[in-house]
Amino acid sequence: MASRVSITFWGAAREVTGSMHLIETDGRRILLDCGLYQGKRKHAFERNRNLPFPASSIDAVILSHAHIDHSGNLPSLIRSGYRGPIYATSATRDLCVHMLLDSAHIQEEDVRHVNKIRRAQGKRPFEPLYTREDAVEAINRIVSYPYHVPFQVADGLTVTFYDAGHMLGSALVAIDFDDGSESRRLVFSGDLGRPGFPMLRDPEHPEGVVALVMEGTYGDRCHPSTDQATDRLKEVVLDAVRERGIVIIPAFAVGRTQQIVYRLNLLHERGEIPEIPVYVDSPLATDVTEVYRNHPECYDREMLEALFTEADHNPLGFRGLTYIRRKEASKALNEIEGPAVIISPQGMCEGGRVLHHLMHHIGDPRTTIVFVGYQAQHTLGRYLREGAREVRIFGRPFRVEARVEAIDGFSCHADQHELLGWVRRISEGGRLSSICLVHGEEAALATLARAIEELGIGPAVIPSRGETCVLA
């Protein structure tokens, strides 16, 4: 009789952030991702700190990619007693070196800033979720493997990474369970990229899949084309030039920032926008952009040619573009005159330097805040995108006079059409019998589930947080 394989969904279940799924079989416990949950500050802090299982009970962690909602709570896992390996692609490991240290720095700095206010109010100070020392220990435990090279994480349990096409180093995680009686393959999509998207290779299609854990962030909608999104970005920049305004783009330091820089460079090369100052205000984004050159295995042909064969052309670095590391230079941006573009993490406005830029510019009607990615529920980014006229930043109220725009065509997540095309290819071998949909809000996942079943694939299950599913 085949061994029982179960998976319990502890994050990104009927929601988008905090990816974390626990596989159990034959007494072994394997964690897929360990991401930060983002939402209402107090609730997010408590959920990230209080893991739903003993950290020491986990035998191994498999990381799909480096985005913080998938990797960012690894230091908390370490802080809670985990001492095993963390498996990832080599590009993911290199990105995590910078991203986890940056996340820890933000945890410490934001708590320091909030505690100044709390002490002035006579309130008890907070402790950071984790420290840079915890992040270093997590980094030290990452063991990297390239795409398509199987490796064993336990007896009868083999993992192979395939390219997910979502960001540098992102992986589809294929887990083969072999107990001597039969072999079964589970694939975890992580975050799935988009075919034909600039810079990265297209998502791959592992064969022989029996069970699938699949993201559905955009399961209920289709993206505008990247050309349409680029045209809209051009309009925003030209408006800023006319009004001498500031464009603030909250963007994740890995993936989205590079996509926006790539598109701004393209518009300038075409002569469609004038040369204006563009600031990438993030030590992390600066470091990450350097990492990009070290991983050609992740690029499509166009990006490879641009980076390595055109000596005078750098799509991630052009005249007028400044990468900012130092805090003093970041503060100076709050005094600049427009027109200018400031690209600054964090993408959902839940921490980092972008909060300071918003404080200084959100009351100016010449400012445009441009969202280029998904905004999770109960985040500042979501409130702004949905039209809030007053928001709180570092506990202080601010009136929103700035214009707020959303440009969805730059998303590195597959949309509904692309998700359905991918799952159709995965099912072609005829073995697929279990589908669990995660990493999406409930309405999006329900729409995607119906669409999958209309293809004759499925049924697709939408697990709740803490729910356990037995895999076929």
FENNORUR-V811776 format. One record per residue. RES is the residue in one small letter. OMEGA is omega in degrees with one decimal (NA if undefined). Layout:
res={RES	RES}
omega={OMEGA	OMEGA}
This chain:
res={m	a	s	r	v	s	i	t	f	w	g	a	a	r	e	v	t	g	s	m	h	l	i	e	t	d	g	r	r	i	l	l	d	c	g	l	y	q	g	k	r	k	h	a	f	e	r	n	r	n	l	p	f	p	a	s	s	i	d	a	v	i	l	s	h	a	h	i	d	h	s	g	n	l	p	s	l	i	r	s	g	y	r	g	p	i	y	a	t	s	a	t	r	d	l	c	v	h	m	l	l	d	s	a	h	i	q	e	e	d	v	r	h	v	n	k	i	r	r	a	q	g	k	r	p	f	e	p	l	y	t	r	e	d	a	v	e	a	i	n	r	i	v	s	y	p	y	h	v	p	f	q	v	a	d	g	l	t	v	t	f	y	d	a	g	h	m	l	g	s	a	l	v	a	i	d	f	d	d	g	s	e	s	r	r	l	v	f	s	g	d	l	g	r	p	g	f	p	m	l	r	d	p	e	h	p	e	g	v	v	a	l	v	m	e	g	t	y	g	d	r	c	h	p	s	t	d	q	a	t	d	r	l	k	e	v	v	l	d	a	v	r	e	r	g	i	v	i	i	p	a	f	a	v	g	r	t	q	q	i	v	y	r	l	n	l	l	h	e	r	g	e	i	p	e	i	p	v	y	v	d	s	p	l	a	t	d	v	t	e	v	y	r	n	h	p	e	c	y	d	r	e	m	l	e	a	l	f	t	e	a	d	h	n	p	l	g	f	r	g	l	t	y	i	r	r	k	e	a	s	k	a	l	n	e	i	e	g	p	a	v	i	i	s	p	q	g	m	c	e	g	g	r	v	l	h	h	l	m	h	h	i	g	d	p	r	t	t	i	v	f	v	g	y	q	a	q	h	t	l	g	r	y	l	r	e	g	a	r	e	v	r	i	f	g	r	p	f	r	v	e	a	r	v	e	a	i	d	g	f	s	c	h	a	d	q	h	e	l	l	g	w	v	r	r	i	s	e	g	g	r	l	s	s	i	c	l	v	h	g	e	e	a	a	l	a	t	l	a	r	a	i	e	e	l	g	i	g	p	a	v	i	p	s	r	g	e	t	c	v	l	a}
omega={-179.5	178.1	177.1	175.6	179.2	176.1	178.6	-171.8	-175.4	177.9	-177.5	176.3	-172.9	175.4	-169.4	-171.9	174.7	-177.8	-179.3	-174.9	-173.9	176.8	177.1	176.6	178.2	177.5	178.7	-177.5	-177.3	-179.4	173.2	-179.7	174.7	-170.5	174.8	170.6	-179.7	-178.4	177.8	-167.4	-175.4	-179.9	-179.6	-179.2	-179.0	-178.5	179.3	-177.7	-173.3	-179.3	-175.0	179.7	175.8	-177.9	-177.6	-179.5	-177.9	-179.6	-179.1	174.1	175.3	-173.2	-178.3	177.6	-165.9	-179.7	-170.0	178.0	174.5	-176.4	-163.5	176.9	174.4	177.1	175.3	176.5	176.6	-179.0	-178.1	172.9	178.4	-178.3	-178.4	-179.2	172.7	-175.7	-179.1	171.7	-178.3	178.0	177.7	178.0	-178.3	177.2	-179.0	175.8	-178.7	-171.4	-179.8	175.5	177.9	178.8	178.7	177.7	178.8	177.8	-177.5	-176.6	-179.5	177.4	178.3	-179.6	179.9	-177.7	174.2	179.6	-177.6	179.0	178.5	178.8	-179.8	-177.8	179.4	180.0	177.4	169.7	176.5	178.7	173.9	-174.7	177.3	177.2	176.7	179.6	179.0	179.5	176.8	178.6	-178.9	-177.3	-179.6	176.0	-172.0	175.3	177.1	173.6	169.5	178.6	-179.0	175.1	-175.1	177.6	175.4	177.1	177.4	-178.0	-175.7	-178.0	172.8	176.1	171.6	-176.0	178.0	176.2	-175.4	177.8	-179.8	176.5	-177.2	-172.4	159.0	-177.3	176.5	-179.6	178.9	178.2	179.9	-178.4	179.6	179.7	176.5	177.7	179.3	-177.8	170.9	172.8	173.4	-174.1	-166.4	171.1	-174.7	179.8	-171.9	176.7	178.2	-178.8	-177.1	172.0	-171.1	175.4	-179.3	175.2	179.1	-175.8	178.5	-178.8	173.2	-175.3	176.6	-178.2	-174.9	169.7	-164.8	177.4	179.1	-176.0	-179.7	-176.7	-177.7	-177.9	177.0	-179.0	163.9	-179.4	177.1	176.5	177.3	179.5	178.9	176.9	179.3	176.4	177.9	-179.7	179.7	-179.8	179.9	174.8	179.8	178.2	-179.4	-174.4	-175.7	-177.9	177.9	172.7	177.4	180.0	172.7	-174.9	176.4	-172.4	-178.4	176.1	-174.0	178.0	-179.3	177.6	-179.1	176.6	178.7	-177.6	176.7	176.9	179.8	179.4	179.4	179.1	178.3	-177.3	-176.1	172.2	176.7	175.5	174.7	179.8	174.7	-178.1	169.6	-171.3	-177.5	171.6	-179.4	-179.8	177.7	178.8	-177.1	179.5	174.5	179.0	-176.7	-177.1	-174.9	-175.5	178.8	-179.5	-177.0	-169.6	168.8	-173.5	-177.6	-179.0	177.8	-179.9	-178.9	-175.6	-167.3	-179.9	178.9	-169.4	-176.6	-174.7	176.8	-176.3	179.0	177.7	-175.8	-178.8	-176.5	179.6	179.7	172.6	-173.5	176.3	-167.8	-179.2	-178.7	178.5	176.5	178.9	-178.9	178.6	-178.9	-179.2	-175.8	173.4	176.3	5.2	176.5	175.6	175.5	174.9	-173.4	171.7	17.0	-168.5	179.5	175.4	179.8	178.6	173.9	-172.7	-177.6	179.4	179.3	177.5	177.7	179.1	-174.7	-171.4	-172.5	179.4	-178.3	-178.1	175.6	180.0	171.9	175.8	-174.1	175.8	-176.0	179.5	-177.1	177.1	-176.2	178.3	174.3	172.7	177.6	178.4	179.5	179.4	-179.7	-178.4	-178.9	170.8	178.2	179.4	173.2	-179.6	177.3	177.5	-174.4	175.3	-178.2	179.6	176.6	176.0	-178.5	174.4	179.4	171.4	178.1	179.7	174.7	178.2	-171.6	-174.6	178.3	-178.3	176.6	175.0	172.3	175.0	-174.8	-179.0	-178.3	176.1	-179.2	177.2	-178.9	-178.1	176.3	178.0	-179.7	-174.6	-172.2	179.6	176.2	-178.4	-174.0	-177.7	-180.0	175.4	173.3	-177.7	-177.3	173.0	176.8	174.0	-168.4	-178.5	179.5	-179.6	179.3	177.6	179.9	179.6	178.7	-179.5	177.7	-179.2	175.7	175.2	-176.0	178.3	176.3	9.9	178.1	-177.7	176.9	-175.4	172.6	178.3	-179.1	-179.5	179.2	176.5	174.2	-175.6	179.2	NA}
